[in-house]
């Protein structure tokens, strides 16, 4: 069913920054640039956990 968010886990910007080992400002930049989808809740953002995994998967650089 479209729009069914019952199984979506949302993370705070601080949690995303911790998972990615980057600063909160880096996460805010990704959100504001549209590179990472997020939902605005009041004055803060929540990022779907799957979006973090998708971003990391698609941003992976093979250095070999």
FIBA-494215 format. One record per atom (N, C-alpha, C): residue in three letters; chain; atom name; y, z, x. Coordinates in nm, 4 decimals, m for minus. Example, Ala and Ser with C-alpha at 12.3 -4.5 7.8 and 13.67 -1.06 7.14 Angstrom:
zami res = ALA; chain = A; atom = N; py = m0.5690; pz = 0.7800; px = 1.3190
zami res = ALA; chain = A; atom = CA; py = m0.4500; pz = 0.7800; px = 1.2300
zami res = ALA; chain = A; atom = C; py = m0.3300; pz = 0.7800; px = 1.3200
zami res = SER; chain = A; atom = N; py = m0.2250; pz = 0.7080; px = 1.2850
zami res = SER; chain = A; atom = CA; py = m0.1060; pz = 0.7140; px = 1.3670
zami res = SER; chain = A; atom = C; py = 0.0030; pz = 0.7870; px = 1.2900
//
This chain:
zami res = UNK; chain = A; atom = N; py = m0.1181; pz = 0.0000; px = 0.0842
zami res = UNK; chain = A; atom = CA; py = 0.0000; pz = 0.0000; px = 0.0000
zami res = UNK; chain = A; atom = C; py = 0.1245; pz = 0.0000; px = 0.0888
zami res = UNK; chain = A; atom = N; py = 0.2137; pz = m0.0989; px = 0.0740
zami res = UNK; chain = A; atom = CA; py = 0.3341; pz = m0.1062; px = 0.1567
zami res = UNK; chain = A; atom = C; py = 0.4224; pz = 0.0168; px = 0.1382
zami res = UNK; chain = A; atom = N; py = 0.4775; pz = 0.0642; px = 0.2477
zami res = UNK; chain = A; atom = CA; py = 0.5656; pz = 0.1794; px = 0.2404
zami res = UNK; chain = A; atom = C; py = 0.4933; pz = 0.3118; px = 0.2295
zami res = UNK; chain = A; atom = N; py = 0.3619; pz = 0.3104; px = 0.2499
zami res = UNK; chain = A; atom = CA; py = 0.2850; pz = 0.4340; px = 0.2426
zami res = UNK; chain = A; atom = C; py = 0.2885; pz = 0.5027; px = 0.3790
zami res = UNK; chain = A; atom = N; py = 0.3629; pz = 0.6114; px = 0.3884
zami res = UNK; chain = A; atom = CA; py = 0.3819; pz = 0.6792; px = 0.5170
zami res = UNK; chain = A; atom = C; py = 0.3035; pz = 0.8092; px = 0.5257
zami res = UNK; chain = A; atom = N; py = 0.2013; pz = 0.8262; px = 0.4438
zami res = UNK; chain = A; atom = CA; py = 0.1284; pz = 0.9522; px = 0.4415
zami res = UNK; chain = A; atom = C; py = 0.0560; pz = 0.9798; px = 0.5726
zami res = UNK; chain = A; atom = N; py = 0.0191; pz = 0.8749; px = 0.6467
zami res = UNK; chain = A; atom = CA; py = m0.0529; pz = 0.8970; px = 0.7723
zami res = UNK; chain = A; atom = C; py = 0.0332; pz = 0.8707; px = 0.8956
zami res = UNK; chain = A; atom = N; py = 0.1644; pz = 0.8560; px = 0.8762
zami res = UNK; chain = A; atom = CA; py = 0.2548; pz = 0.8322; px = 0.9882
zami res = UNK; chain = A; atom = C; py = 0.3007; pz = 0.9655; px = 1.0447
zami res = UNK; chain = A; atom = N; py = 0.2897; pz = 0.9795; px = 1.1767
zami res = UNK; chain = A; atom = CA; py = 0.3396; pz = 1.1007; px = 1.2425
zami res = UNK; chain = A; atom = C; py = 0.4717; pz = 1.0662; px = 1.3096
zami res = UNK; chain = A; atom = N; py = 0.5757; pz = 1.1408; px = 1.2758
zami res = UNK; chain = A; atom = CA; py = 0.7074; pz = 1.1165; px = 1.3333
zami res = UNK; chain = A; atom = C; py = 0.7349; pz = 1.2140; px = 1.4460
zami res = UNK; chain = A; atom = N; py = 0.7985; pz = 1.1642; px = 1.5503
zami res = UNK; chain = A; atom = CA; py = 0.8333; pz = 1.2455; px = 1.6672
zami res = UNK; chain = A; atom = C; py = 0.9842; pz = 1.2552; px = 1.6802
zami res = UNK; chain = A; atom = N; py = 1.0306; pz = 1.3661; px = 1.7365
zami res = UNK; chain = A; atom = CA; py = 1.1730; pz = 1.3793; px = 1.7664
zami res = UNK; chain = A; atom = C; py = 1.2042; pz = 1.3002; px = 1.8928
zami res = UNK; chain = A; atom = N; py = 1.3326; pz = 1.2776; px = 1.9166
zami res = UNK; chain = A; atom = CA; py = 1.3748; pz = 1.2082; px = 2.0382
zami res = UNK; chain = A; atom = C; py = 1.3292; pz = 1.2869; px = 2.1614
zami res = UNK; chain = A; atom = N; py = 1.3371; pz = 1.4187; px = 2.1551
zami res = UNK; chain = A; atom = CA; py = 1.2941; pz = 1.5019; px = 2.2683
zami res = UNK; chain = A; atom = C; py = 1.1442; pz = 1.4859; px = 2.2933
zami res = UNK; chain = A; atom = N; py = 1.0656; pz = 1.4790; px = 2.1866
zami res = UNK; chain = A; atom = CA; py = 0.9208; pz = 1.4609; px = 2.2028
zami res = UNK; chain = A; atom = C; py = 0.8889; pz = 1.3245; px = 2.2629
zami res = UNK; chain = A; atom = N; py = 0.9596; pz = 1.2209; px = 2.2170
zami res = UNK; chain = A; atom = CA; py = 0.9389; pz = 1.0862; px = 2.2724
zami res = UNK; chain = A; atom = C; py = 0.9753; pz = 1.0852; px = 2.4203
zami res = UNK; chain = A; atom = N; py = 1.0873; pz = 1.1471; px = 2.4547
zami res = UNK; chain = A; atom = CA; py = 1.1300; pz = 1.1528; px = 2.5947
zami res = UNK; chain = A; atom = C; py = 1.0255; pz = 1.2233; px = 2.6802
zami res = UNK; chain = A; atom = N; py = 0.9679; pz = 1.3294; px = 2.6289
zami res = UNK; chain = A; atom = CA; py = 0.8657; pz = 1.4036; px = 2.7018
zami res = UNK; chain = A; atom = C; py = 0.7404; pz = 1.3186; px = 2.7224
zami res = UNK; chain = A; atom = N; py = 0.6959; pz = 1.2495; px = 2.6177
zami res = UNK; chain = A; atom = CA; py = 0.5774; pz = 1.1637; px = 2.6266
zami res = UNK; chain = A; atom = C; py = 0.5992; pz = 1.0520; px = 2.7283
zami res = UNK; chain = A; atom = N; py = 0.7181; pz = 0.9917; px = 2.7251
zami res = UNK; chain = A; atom = CA; py = 0.7466; pz = 0.8781; px = 2.8125
zami res = UNK; chain = A; atom = C; py = 0.7961; pz = 0.9191; px = 2.9511
zami res = UNK; chain = A; atom = N; py = 0.8222; pz = 1.0483; px = 2.9690
zami res = UNK; chain = A; atom = CA; py = 0.8768; pz = 1.1006; px = 3.0944
zami res = UNK; chain = A; atom = C; py = 1.0106; pz = 1.0345; px = 3.1305
zami res = UNK; chain = A; atom = N; py = 1.0973; pz = 1.0263; px = 3.0295
zami res = UNK; chain = A; atom = CA; py = 1.2322; pz = 0.9729; px = 3.0488
zami res = UNK; chain = A; atom = C; py = 1.3308; pz = 1.0707; px = 2.9854
zami res = UNK; chain = A; atom = N; py = 1.4590; pz = 1.0444; px = 3.0027
zami res = UNK; chain = A; atom = CA; py = 1.5598; pz = 1.1320; px = 2.9432
zami res = UNK; chain = A; atom = C; py = 1.5771; pz = 1.0998; px = 2.7949
zami res = UNK; chain = A; atom = N; py = 1.6337; pz = 1.1941; px = 2.7221
zami res = UNK; chain = A; atom = CA; py = 1.6617; pz = 1.1708; px = 2.5809
zami res = UNK; chain = A; atom = C; py = 1.7597; pz = 1.0545; px = 2.5663
zami res = UNK; chain = A; atom = N; py = 1.8533; pz = 1.0414; px = 2.6596
zami res = UNK; chain = A; atom = CA; py = 1.9511; pz = 0.9321; px = 2.6538
zami res = UNK; chain = A; atom = C; py = 1.8812; pz = 0.7964; px = 2.6606
zami res = UNK; chain = A; atom = N; py = 1.7757; pz = 0.7861; px = 2.7397
zami res = UNK; chain = A; atom = CA; py = 1.7000; pz = 0.6607; px = 2.7480
zami res = UNK; chain = A; atom = C; py = 1.6369; pz = 0.6281; px = 2.6133
zami res = UNK; chain = A; atom = N; py = 1.5831; pz = 0.7290; px = 2.5463
zami res = UNK; chain = A; atom = CA; py = 1.5237; pz = 0.7076; px = 2.4137
zami res = UNK; chain = A; atom = C; py = 1.6319; pz = 0.6648; px = 2.3152
zami res = UNK; chain = A; atom = N; py = 1.7482; pz = 0.7305; px = 2.3184
zami res = UNK; chain = A; atom = CA; py = 1.8572; pz = 0.6906; px = 2.2295
zami res = UNK; chain = A; atom = C; py = 1.8980; pz = 0.5460; px = 2.2540
zami res = UNK; chain = A; atom = N; py = 1.9022; pz = 0.5039; px = 2.3797
zami res = UNK; chain = A; atom = CA; py = 1.9368; pz = 0.3647; px = 2.4117
zami res = UNK; chain = A; atom = C; py = 1.8349; pz = 0.2677; px = 2.3515
zami res = UNK; chain = A; atom = N; py = 1.7065; pz = 0.3025; px = 2.3628
zami res = UNK; chain = A; atom = CA; py = 1.6008; pz = 0.2174; px = 2.3072
zami res = UNK; chain = A; atom = C; py = 1.6132; pz = 0.2076; px = 2.1553
zami res = UNK; chain = A; atom = N; py = 1.6452; pz = 0.3197; px = 2.0914
zami res = UNK; chain = A; atom = CA; py = 1.6604; pz = 0.3218; px = 1.9462
zami res = UNK; chain = A; atom = C; py = 1.7814; pz = 0.2390; px = 1.9042
zami res = UNK; chain = A; atom = N; py = 1.8954; pz = 0.2614; px = 1.9696
zami res = UNK; chain = A; atom = CA; py = 2.0184; pz = 0.1915; px = 1.9316
zami res = UNK; chain = A; atom = C; py = 2.0120; pz = 0.0431; px = 1.9615
zami res = UNK; chain = A; atom = N; py = 1.9361; pz = 0.0031; px = 2.0633
zami res = UNK; chain = A; atom = CA; py = 1.9251; pz = m0.1399; px = 2.0966
zami res = UNK; chain = A; atom = C; py = 1.8246; pz = m0.2108; px = 2.0067
zami res = UNK; chain = A; atom = N; py = 1.7476; pz = m0.1326; px = 1.9300
zami res = UNK; chain = A; atom = CA; py = 1.6478; pz = m0.1920; px = 1.8429
zami res = UNK; chain = A; atom = C; py = 1.5126; pz = m0.2133; px = 1.9091
zami res = UNK; chain = A; atom = N; py = 1.4991; pz = m0.1734; px = 2.0353
zami res = UNK; chain = A; atom = CA; py = 1.3722; pz = m0.1904; px = 2.1060
zami res = UNK; chain = A; atom = C; py = 1.2654; pz = m0.0935; px = 2.0561
zami res = UNK; chain = A; atom = N; py = 1.3099; pz = 0.0189; px = 2.0004
zami res = UNK; chain = A; atom = CA; py = 1.2160; pz = 0.1166; px = 1.9456
zami res = UNK; chain = A; atom = C; py = 1.2605; pz = 0.1525; px = 1.8044
zami res = UNK; chain = A; atom = N; py = 1.1758; pz = 0.1254; px = 1.7052
zami res = UNK; chain = A; atom = CA; py = 1.2144; pz = 0.1570; px = 1.5673
zami res = UNK; chain = A; atom = C; py = 1.2235; pz = 0.3082; px = 1.5449
zami res = UNK; chain = A; atom = N; py = 1.3150; pz = 0.3466; px = 1.4588
zami res = UNK; chain = A; atom = CA; py = 1.3323; pz = 0.4881; px = 1.4275
zami res = UNK; chain = A; atom = C; py = 1.3896; pz = 0.5013; px = 1.2872
zami res = UNK; chain = A; atom = N; py = 1.3725; pz = 0.6198; px = 1.2320
zami res = UNK; chain = A; atom = CA; py = 1.4264; pz = 0.6521; px = 1.1002
zami res = UNK; chain = A; atom = C; py = 1.5345; pz = 0.7561; px = 1.1204
zami res = UNK; chain = A; atom = N; py = 1.6489; pz = 0.7338; px = 1.0578
zami res = UNK; chain = A; atom = CA; py = 1.7565; pz = 0.8319; px = 1.0691
zami res = UNK; chain = A; atom = C; py = 1.7362; pz = 0.9402; px = 0.9635
zami res = UNK; chain = A; atom = N; py = 1.7364; pz = 1.0645; px = 1.0072
zami res = UNK; chain = A; atom = CA; py = 1.7231; pz = 1.1790; px = 0.9176
zami res = UNK; chain = A; atom = C; py = 1.8453; pz = 1.2664; px = 0.9425
zami res = UNK; chain = A; atom = N; py = 1.9401; pz = 1.2587; px = 0.8516
zami res = UNK; chain = A; atom = CA; py = 2.0652; pz = 1.3308; px = 0.8731
zami res = UNK; chain = A; atom = C; py = 2.1354; pz = 1.2747; px = 0.9949
zami res = UNK; chain = A; atom = N; py = 2.1613; pz = 1.3593; px = 1.0917
zami res = UNK; chain = A; atom = CA; py = 2.2291; pz = 1.3147; px = 1.2138
zami res = UNK; chain = A; atom = C; py = 2.1319; pz = 1.2885; px = 1.3276
zami res = UNK; chain = A; atom = N; py = 2.0031; pz = 1.3022; px = 1.3020
zami res = UNK; chain = A; atom = CA; py = 1.9046; pz = 1.2831; px = 1.4079
zami res = UNK; chain = A; atom = C; py = 1.8121; pz = 1.1667; px = 1.3756
zami res = UNK; chain = A; atom = N; py = 1.7297; pz = 1.1308; px = 1.4712
zami res = UNK; chain = A; atom = CA; py = 1.6349; pz = 1.0218; px = 1.4548
zami res = UNK; chain = A; atom = C; py = 1.4933; pz = 1.0743; px = 1.4654
zami res = UNK; chain = A; atom = N; py = 1.4021; pz = 1.0080; px = 1.3955
zami res = UNK; chain = A; atom = CA; py = 1.2591; pz = 1.0345; px = 1.4084
zami res = UNK; chain = A; atom = C; py = 1.1930; pz = 0.9010; px = 1.4390
zami res = UNK; chain = A; atom = N; py = 1.1036; pz = 0.9040; px = 1.5365
zami res = UNK; chain = A; atom = CA; py = 1.0373; pz = 0.7826; px = 1.5820
zami res = UNK; chain = A; atom = C; py = 0.8898; pz = 0.7902; px = 1.5431
zami res = UNK; chain = A; atom = N; py = 0.8379; pz = 0.6859; px = 1.4768
zami res = UNK; chain = A; atom = CA; py = 0.6946; pz = 0.6869; px = 1.4461
zami res = UNK; chain = A; atom = C; py = 0.6134; pz = 0.6902; px = 1.5760
zami res = UNK; chain = A; atom = N; py = 0.5136; pz = 0.7769; px = 1.5816
zami res = UNK; chain = A; atom = CA; py = 0.4333; pz = 0.7901; px = 1.7031
zami res = UNK; chain = A; atom = C; py = 0.3730; pz = 0.6554; px = 1.7439
zami res = UNK; chain = A; atom = N; py = 0.3320; pz = 0.5758; px = 1.6462
zami res = UNK; chain = A; atom = CA; py = 0.2731; pz = 0.4447; px = 1.6775
zami res = UNK; chain = A; atom = C; py = 0.3742; pz = 0.3528; px = 1.7470
zami res = UNK; chain = A; atom = N; py = 0.5030; pz = 0.3687; px = 1.7171
zami res = UNK; chain = A; atom = CA; py = 0.6056; pz = 0.2856; px = 1.7804
zami res = UNK; chain = A; atom = C; py = 0.6163; pz = 0.3152; px = 1.9296
zami res = UNK; chain = A; atom = N; py = 0.5962; pz = 0.4416; px = 1.9658
zami res = UNK; chain = A; atom = CA; py = 0.5994; pz = 0.4791; px = 2.1083
zami res = UNK; chain = A; atom = C; py = 0.4835; pz = 0.4120; px = 2.1803
zami res = UNK; chain = A; atom = N; py = 0.3640; pz = 0.4194; px = 2.1218
zami res = UNK; chain = A; atom = CA; py = 0.2462; pz = 0.3576; px = 2.1831
zami res = UNK; chain = A; atom = C; py = 0.2622; pz = 0.2057; px = 2.1912
zami res = UNK; chain = A; atom = N; py = 0.3167; pz = 0.1442; px = 2.0855
zami res = UNK; chain = A; atom = CA; py = 0.3388; pz = m0.0005; px = 2.0857
zami res = UNK; chain = A; atom = C; py = 0.4383; pz = m0.0397; px = 2.1941
zami res = UNK; chain = A; atom = N; py = 0.5474; pz = 0.0359; px = 2.2052
zami res = UNK; chain = A; atom = CA; py = 0.6487; pz = 0.0063; px = 2.3066
zami res = UNK; chain = A; atom = C; py = 0.5881; pz = 0.0130; px = 2.4467
zami res = UNK; chain = A; atom = N; py = 0.5140; pz = 0.1187; px = 2.4741
zami res = UNK; chain = A; atom = CA; py = 0.4537; pz = 0.1338; px = 2.6067
zami res = UNK; chain = A; atom = C; py = 0.3520; pz = 0.0236; px = 2.6336
zami res = UNK; chain = A; atom = N; py = 0.2733; pz = m0.0116; px = 2.5339
zami res = UNK; chain = A; atom = CA; py = 0.1723; pz = m0.1161; px = 2.5501
zami res = UNK; chain = A; atom = C; py = 0.2374; pz = m0.2514; px = 2.5820
zami res = UNK; chain = A; atom = N; py = 0.3463; pz = m0.2844; px = 2.5115
zami res = UNK; chain = A; atom = CA; py = 0.4116; pz = m0.4130; px = 2.5314
zami res = UNK; chain = A; atom = C; py = 0.5057; pz = m0.4150; px = 2.6517
zami res = UNK; chain = A; atom = N; py = 0.5416; pz = m0.2987; px = 2.7016
zami res = UNK; chain = A; atom = CA; py = 0.6330; pz = m0.2909; px = 2.8159
zami res = UNK; chain = A; atom = C; py = 0.5591; pz = m0.2788; px = 2.9481
zami res = UNK; chain = A; atom = N; py = 0.4282; pz = m0.2678; px = 2.9413
zami res = UNK; chain = A; atom = CA; py = 0.3487; pz = m0.2494; px = 3.0614
zami res = UNK; chain = A; atom = C; py = 0.3659; pz = m0.3690; px = 3.1540
zami res = UNK; chain = A; atom = N; py = 0.3954; pz = m0.3416; px = 3.2818
zami res = UNK; chain = A; atom = CA; py = 0.4138; pz = m0.4461; px = 3.3809
zami res = UNK; chain = A; atom = C; py = 0.2980; pz = m0.4412; px = 3.4795
zami res = UNK; chain = A; atom = N; py = 0.2281; pz = m0.5521; px = 3.4921
zami res = UNK; chain = A; atom = CA; py = 0.1177; pz = m0.5609; px = 3.5862
zami res = UNK; chain = A; atom = C; py = 0.1747; pz = m0.5962; px = 3.7236
zami res = UNK; chain = A; atom = N; py = 0.1671; pz = m0.5010; px = 3.8168
zami res = UNK; chain = A; atom = CA; py = 0.2260; pz = m0.5220; px = 3.9489
zami res = UNK; chain = A; atom = C; py = 0.1291; pz = m0.5822; px = 4.0479
zami res = UNK; chain = A; atom = N; py = 0.0047; pz = m0.6040; px = 4.0079
zami res = UNK; chain = A; atom = CA; py = m0.0961; pz = m0.6589; px = 4.1003
zami res = UNK; chain = A; atom = C; py = m0.0797; pz = m0.8087; px = 4.1154
//
